[in-house]
């Protein structure tokens, strides 16, 4: 690692610690030449797959588009920001877990809908109405009825 002060390549790691979230390693380093200390961070670099749009165009995965979709659906809804961040992380983990170099935008949209359904019924309906391109009142009615059904509880024997 090159020293940011004197630009020498001769530095030594004097301490390493894993971050609280476990996603990075913090290293304290000391330059062998000038003696100054500095901190570096190591993180895993993940390559997100390309997104294949419905028209066949391929675009790079964009986390901000996912965030925008969540935030528009959740506008003025009582859902904490940390829930949104966690949902974005779960969505990205599922996309990465597919192990594909390309993922259809439809797959990502369905993952977002799944997360919204767990978080807030109104947000889910908002997102679904745009995502599924509702054209008739019946489209809304069908989704509202689906959301309004009581969730099945496991039966005990």
N, C-alpha and C positions, 0 to 999 in steps of 0.2 A: 504494500500500500504506500502510495506516495505522500510525503509530508506536505500539508497545505501551506506551511510556512517557508521552508527552505527548498522544497521540491525534490528532496532526496528520496530514493526508493528504500532506504534502510530504516524501517520502523519495526517496533516490537509490540506485541499484544501484551498488556499488563493486567487486564481484567476482562472477562466475558460474562454477560448475564442475559438470560432469556427474558424478553418483555413480558408484561403481565398477561397479555392476550396470547402469548406463545407463538406469535406470528413473525417475530424478528429476534435477532441477537444484537445486543449492544456491546460494542468492544471499545475499551479504553486503550489507546495506543500511545507509545512514546517514540519520538524520533531519536535514532541513535546518533544523528549528526548534531542537531541543534538542541536536543533535550526537551523540546516542547511536547505537550500532550494534547491529544484531540480524540474525539469520539467518532466512531463509524457505526453504521447499522447495516445488518445483512437481512434481506428479505427474499423469499422465494419469488421468482418472477414467473408468473403464469401467463401463457399465451392463450388468450380467449379465441374461440373459433370465429371464423367469418360468418356473418349472418346473411342468409339467402332470403331476399325479399320475395313477396308473392309474384312480382313481375320478372323474377330471375336475376335481378341485380344483386351483386355481392358487396356488402359494406362491412367495415370493421365493427366489432362489438363495441357498443358505447354505453357505459354504465349510466351516464347522465340521462340517456333516453329512458332507461328503466326507472330511474329515480323520478323523472318527469311524469311518467305514466302513473306511478304510485301517488305522487303528490297531487296530480289533477283529480284522480279518483277520490282521494282522501280530503280534498279541499273542504275546510270547515267541519271536519269530522273529528270526534274525540279520540284520536289515535296518537300515542306518543311517538316522537321522532325516532326513539331507539327501536321501536317495533318495526318502523319502516326500514331502518338500516339493517336490522336482522333479517327481514324478509328479502331485501336486496341481496344480502350475503347468501342466504339459502338458495335463491334463484340462481346466482352465479355458480354456486357449488354444484347444483344440479346440471347446469349447462356444461361445466367442466367435466362432471361425472359421466356425461354421455360419451366422452372420449372421441368426439368427432372433430374434424378440421372445419366442417361447415355445419351450421344448424339453421333450420328453417325459422324464420321470424315467427311463424305460427306456433312453433314449439315454445318459444320464449314467452309469447303472449299467453299461452295456456298455463305456463308456470306462474306468471304474474297473476292471472285470474285465480288460480288455486290459492295463492298467498292472500289475495284480497278477500276471498270467500271466508278464510279463517279469521281475518281481522275485523271486517266490517261489511255487513250486508248491503248497505247503501252504496259504499264505494265499489263493491263487487258489481252491483247492477249498473252503476255509472260506467265502469270500465267495459263491462260486457256489451252495453248498448252501443258504444263506439266501436269496440273491437269486432263485434259480430255484425255491425252495421244494421242495427234494427231499423226497419222501415215502417212497421205497423204497430199499433197498440197491442195487438196479440203477442208480438215478440216480447214486449215488456211484461205482459201478464204471465206468460209462460215462465219467464225467469223468476218473477216475484213469487209465483206459486211454488216453484222448485226451491227457492231459498226459504220460503215460509214453512215448508214441511218440517215437522219435528225430526230431530236427529235420532236415529235408532240407538237405543241403549243395549248393551250386551245382555243377553239373557243368562240367568244363573240356573244351574242345575243342581 
